[in-house]
């Protein structure tokens, strides 16, 4: 008889402060532990739009609904931390983060995750995405757009200088660009940390306040406060409208998904 297999080597402890090979964040960070499958199993996802290959009524799919493409574009813009002109030049941890951010806005069956990922990757083709952005910016102007994506892609030194300058450049009202307090941590990670603590998925408006205001709820810049208040006013107006239309007259509160749609607009 062949000798029994030797026992598997005991897993080595992860050194404190070690960096996750994909996400480039410390392994002890709560959001570093989540896979897309973990996200799909989280509570509080009932209000999310659903992706379904069969497209039954009320569901969405890639190519069949412009909303899906708009969310992908918004996801990339929301976590675009470098000059990635195509997929091959985009770090893997950035692409993984994009897909995890996308999974926080849509729900689908675990059985089609690989299909969803393949479609997402195809739609997130940066050559086309960046080109589409630039076509619009040529018409409407580059003001407020990523300084890395100007008409002529500058050298790394010029890019660094332009980024640094943009952070010091005031708009026509004398305000600096919006600031946030999360450093290098993706906003998706902040949202997951809040989910882990409360069991409830924060709305995009709530996430914005978490990342742009201090612990005593004071915004770090005027532009952020102005945007937050504008969204809050629109949400309140919509809830008032729905309450007035309600047959029983009871107060109506928007779902997280409904509030997120107003924020995205």
SEROSE-789936 format. One line per field, with one value per residue (C-alpha): residue number from 1; residue in one letter; chain; z, y, x. Coordinates in nm, 2 decimals, padded with zeros to 4 digits. Layout:
N
seq = c(NUM,...)
type = c(A,...)
mol = c(A,...)
z = c(Z,...)
y = c(Y,...)
x = c(X,...)
//
This chain:
265
seq = c(1,2,3,4,5,6,7,8,9,10,11,12,13,14,15,16,17,18,19,20,21,22,23,24,25,26,27,28,29,30,31,32,33,34,35,36,37,38,39,40,41,42,43,44,45,46,47,48,49,50,51,52,53,54,55,56,57,58,59,60,61,62,63,64,65,66,67,68,69,70,71,72,73,74,75,76,77,78,79,80,81,82,83,84,85,86,87,88,89,90,91,92,93,94,95,96,97,98,99,100,101,102,103,104,105,106,107,108,109,110,111,112,113,114,115,116,117,118,119,120,121,122,123,124,125,126,127,128,129,130,131,132,133,134,135,136,137,138,139,140,141,142,143,144,145,146,147,148,149,150,151,152,153,154,155,156,157,158,159,160,161,162,163,164,165,166,167,168,169,170,171,172,173,174,175,176,177,178,179,180,181,182,183,184,185,186,187,188,189,190,191,192,193,194,195,196,197,198,199,200,201,202,203,204,205,206,207,208,209,210,211,212,213,214,215,216,217,218,219,220,221,222,223,224,225,226,227,228,229,230,231,232,233,234,235,236,237,238,239,240,241,242,243,244,245,246,247,248,249,250,251,252,253,254,255,256,257,258,259,260,261,262,263,264,265)
type = c(X,X,X,X,X,X,X,X,X,X,X,X,X,X,X,X,X,X,X,X,X,X,X,X,X,X,X,X,X,X,X,X,X,X,X,X,X,X,X,X,X,X,X,X,X,X,X,X,X,X,X,X,X,X,X,X,X,X,X,X,X,X,X,X,X,X,X,X,X,X,X,X,X,X,X,X,X,X,X,X,X,X,X,X,X,X,X,X,X,X,X,X,X,X,X,X,X,X,X,X,X,X,X,X,X,X,X,X,X,X,X,X,X,X,X,X,X,X,X,X,X,X,X,X,X,X,X,X,X,X,X,X,X,X,X,X,X,X,X,X,X,X,X,X,X,X,X,X,X,X,X,X,X,X,X,X,X,X,X,X,X,X,X,X,X,X,X,X,X,X,X,X,X,X,X,X,X,X,X,X,X,X,X,X,X,X,X,X,X,X,X,X,X,X,X,X,X,X,X,X,X,X,X,X,X,X,X,X,X,X,X,X,X,X,X,X,X,X,X,X,X,X,X,X,X,X,X,X,X,X,X,X,X,X,X,X,X,X,X,X,X,X,X,X,X,X,X,X,X,X,X,X,X,X,X,X,X,X,X,X,X,X,X,X,X)
mol = c(A,A,A,A,A,A,A,A,A,A,A,A,A,A,A,A,A,A,A,A,A,A,A,A,A,A,A,A,A,A,A,A,A,A,A,A,A,A,A,A,A,A,A,A,A,A,A,A,A,A,A,A,A,A,A,A,A,A,A,A,A,A,A,A,A,A,A,A,A,A,A,A,A,A,A,A,A,A,A,A,A,A,A,A,A,A,A,A,A,A,A,A,A,A,A,A,A,A,A,A,A,A,A,A,A,A,A,A,A,A,A,A,A,A,A,A,A,A,A,A,A,A,A,A,A,A,A,A,A,A,A,A,A,A,A,A,A,A,A,A,A,A,A,A,A,A,A,A,A,A,A,A,A,A,A,A,A,A,A,A,A,A,A,A,A,A,A,A,A,A,A,A,A,A,A,A,A,A,A,A,A,A,A,A,A,A,A,A,A,A,A,A,A,A,A,A,A,A,A,A,A,A,A,A,A,A,A,A,A,A,A,A,A,A,A,A,A,A,A,A,A,A,A,A,A,A,A,A,A,A,A,A,A,A,A,A,A,A,A,A,A,A,A,A,A,A,A,A,A,A,A,A,A,A,A,A,A,A,A,A,A,A,A,A,A)
z = c(00.00,-00.07,00.23,00.35,00.23,00.45,00.64,00.49,00.61,00.87,00.72,00.81,01.00,00.79,00.92,01.07,00.82,00.52,00.20,00.01,-00.33,-00.53,-00.34,-00.22,00.13,00.46,00.50,00.83,00.66,00.68,00.31,00.20,00.31,00.09,-00.24,-00.49,-00.37,-00.02,-00.13,-00.31,00.01,00.22,00.37,00.26,-00.12,-00.19,-00.33,-00.58,-00.96,-01.08,-01.36,-01.53,-01.86,-01.94,-01.88,-01.72,-01.66,-01.42,-01.47,-01.67,-01.87,-02.05,-02.39,-02.34,-02.10,-02.12,-01.74,-01.70,-01.92,-01.74,-01.40,-01.53,-01.66,-01.33,-01.14,-01.33,-01.30,-00.92,-00.87,-01.15,-00.97,-01.26,-01.63,-01.75,-02.12,-02.18,-01.99,-02.02,-01.85,-01.56,-01.24,-01.14,-00.80,-00.97,-01.20,-00.90,-00.71,-01.00,-01.01,-00.64,-00.66,-00.94,-00.73,-00.46,-00.71,-00.88,-00.76,-00.95,-00.90,-00.77,-01.06,-01.33,-01.15,-01.41,-01.69,-01.53,-01.47,-01.84,-01.96,-01.71,-01.83,-02.19,-02.12,-01.90,-02.20,-02.12,-02.48,-02.57,-02.23,-02.23,-02.60,-02.53,-02.24,-02.44,-02.74,-02.51,-02.33,-02.67,-02.71,-02.36,-02.23,-02.00,-01.69,-01.39,-01.58,-01.48,-01.57,-01.68,-01.98,-02.17,-02.55,-02.54,-02.28,-02.09,-01.96,-01.60,-01.47,-01.64,-01.52,-01.16,-01.19,-01.35,-01.08,-00.81,-00.97,-01.02,-00.64,-00.59,-00.87,-00.76,-00.97,-01.09,-00.75,-00.57,-00.43,-00.44,-00.58,-00.34,-00.08,00.10,00.42,00.32,00.18,-00.04,00.09,-00.18,-00.09,-00.16,00.14,00.36,00.25,00.34,00.68,00.75,00.63,00.86,01.16,01.10,00.88,00.65,00.31,00.33,00.05,-00.18,-00.01,00.33,00.20,00.05,00.40,00.56,00.32,00.29,00.65,00.98,01.28,01.40,01.07,00.93,00.56,00.47,00.18,00.06,-00.27,-00.09,00.15,-00.14,-00.34,-00.03,00.06,-00.30,-00.31,00.04,-00.08,-00.39,-00.18,00.07,-00.22,-00.37,-00.04,00.02,-00.33,-00.27,00.08,-00.07,-00.33,-00.08,-00.03,00.35,00.39,00.58,00.54,00.25,00.28,-00.03,-00.04,-00.06,-00.43,-00.50,-00.30,-00.49,-00.83,-00.72,-00.61,-00.94,-01.14)
y = c(00.00,00.35,00.55,00.79,01.15,01.38,01.63,01.97,02.24,02.47,02.81,03.07,03.37,03.69,03.95,04.25,04.53,04.29,04.43,04.24,04.14,04.24,04.53,04.69,04.74,04.60,04.24,04.34,04.60,04.47,04.53,04.34,04.01,04.04,03.87,03.96,03.64,03.78,04.10,03.92,03.74,04.05,04.16,04.47,04.41,04.37,04.72,04.68,04.65,04.29,04.16,03.85,03.69,03.59,03.95,03.89,04.20,04.45,04.32,04.44,04.30,04.43,04.58,04.57,04.87,05.19,05.21,04.93,05.10,05.43,05.27,05.10,05.44,05.61,05.33,05.37,05.75,05.71,05.52,05.64,05.70,05.69,05.73,05.39,05.43,05.06,04.74,04.61,04.92,04.90,04.74,04.43,04.57,04.86,04.63,04.42,04.72,04.84,04.51,04.51,04.87,04.75,04.46,04.71,04.87,04.56,04.21,03.88,03.51,03.36,03.11,03.38,03.57,03.47,03.57,03.91,03.96,03.88,04.12,04.39,04.35,04.38,04.70,04.84,04.86,05.17,05.25,05.30,05.45,05.71,05.79,05.84,06.07,06.28,06.31,06.47,06.69,06.82,06.96,07.06,07.14,06.99,07.20,06.98,06.66,06.44,06.64,06.32,06.29,06.61,06.62,06.54,06.28,06.45,06.30,06.16,06.48,06.70,06.48,06.50,06.88,06.92,06.70,06.90,07.22,07.11,07.05,07.41,07.56,07.74,07.74,08.06,08.10,08.08,07.73,07.46,07.11,06.88,06.71,06.38,06.23,05.86,05.89,05.59,05.38,05.33,05.46,05.11,05.00,05.27,05.16,04.79,04.89,05.07,04.77,04.54,04.77,04.84,04.56,04.82,04.93,05.31,05.52,05.70,06.03,05.89,05.75,06.09,06.25,05.98,06.05,06.43,06.54,06.52,06.32,06.62,06.63,06.94,06.92,06.97,07.20,07.42,07.23,06.90,07.06,07.24,06.91,06.72,06.98,06.99,06.61,06.62,06.88,06.68,06.37,06.56,06.71,06.37,06.22,06.51,06.46,06.08,06.15,06.39,06.12,05.84,05.72,05.68,06.00,05.83,05.97,05.80,05.74,05.66,05.33,05.33,05.25,05.54,05.78,05.66,05.73,06.09,06.12,05.98,06.23)
x = c(00.00,00.13,00.22,-00.05,-00.02,00.17,-00.04,-00.10,00.13,-00.03,-00.13,00.12,-00.02,-00.05,00.19,00.01,-00.01,00.05,-00.10,-00.37,-00.21,-00.52,-00.68,-00.35,-00.50,-00.40,-00.54,-00.71,-00.93,-01.29,-01.37,-01.05,-01.22,-01.52,-01.56,-01.83,-02.01,-01.99,-02.15,-02.43,-02.51,-02.52,-02.86,-03.05,-03.01,-03.39,-03.42,-03.14,-03.21,-03.17,-02.96,-03.10,-02.99,-03.36,-03.47,-03.81,-04.02,-03.85,-03.50,-03.20,-02.91,-02.60,-02.67,-03.04,-03.06,-02.86,-02.89,-02.64,-02.38,-02.43,-02.37,-02.05,-01.92,-02.01,-01.84,-01.52,-01.53,-01.59,-01.27,-01.03,-00.71,-00.46,-00.41,-00.54,-00.59,-00.68,-00.75,-00.39,-00.26,-00.51,-00.39,-00.58,-00.67,-00.84,-01.05,-01.14,-01.25,-01.46,-01.65,-01.71,-01.84,-02.07,-02.19,-02.31,-02.55,-02.69,-02.81,-02.80,-02.81,-02.48,-02.49,-02.44,-02.16,-01.89,-02.13,-02.19,-01.82,-01.74,-02.00,-01.88,-01.52,-01.63,-01.84,-01.56,-01.33,-01.13,-01.03,-01.40,-01.49,-01.22,-01.28,-01.65,-01.58,-01.33,-01.58,-01.83,-01.57,-01.44,-01.80,-01.89,-01.54,-01.28,-01.36,-01.39,-01.29,-00.99,-00.68,-00.50,-00.73,-00.66,-00.65,-00.28,-00.20,00.09,00.41,00.41,00.58,00.32,00.04,00.16,00.20,-00.15,-00.31,-00.14,-00.24,-00.60,-00.63,-00.53,-00.74,-01.06,-01.38,-01.56,-01.72,-01.38,-01.42,-01.15,-01.24,-01.43,-01.22,-01.27,-01.13,-01.07,-00.71,-00.63,-00.92,-01.18,-01.53,-01.66,-01.45,-01.61,-01.95,-01.87,-01.73,-02.06,-02.26,-02.06,-02.13,-02.50,-02.62,-02.77,-02.63,-02.58,-02.73,-02.49,-02.59,-02.51,-02.18,-02.10,-02.14,-01.93,-01.65,-01.67,-01.76,-01.58,-01.70,-01.90,-02.08,-01.90,-01.82,-01.45,-01.53,-01.81,-01.87,-01.93,-02.18,-02.36,-02.40,-02.51,-02.78,-02.90,-02.95,-03.11,-03.36,-03.45,-03.50,-03.72,-03.92,-03.98,-04.09,-04.33,-04.47,-04.52,-04.67,-04.93,-05.02,-05.04,-05.40,-05.36,-05.17,-04.89,-04.53,-04.34,-03.97,-03.76,-03.58,-03.20,-03.22,-03.46,-03.25,-02.94,-03.10,-03.16,-02.80,-02.68,-02.88)
//
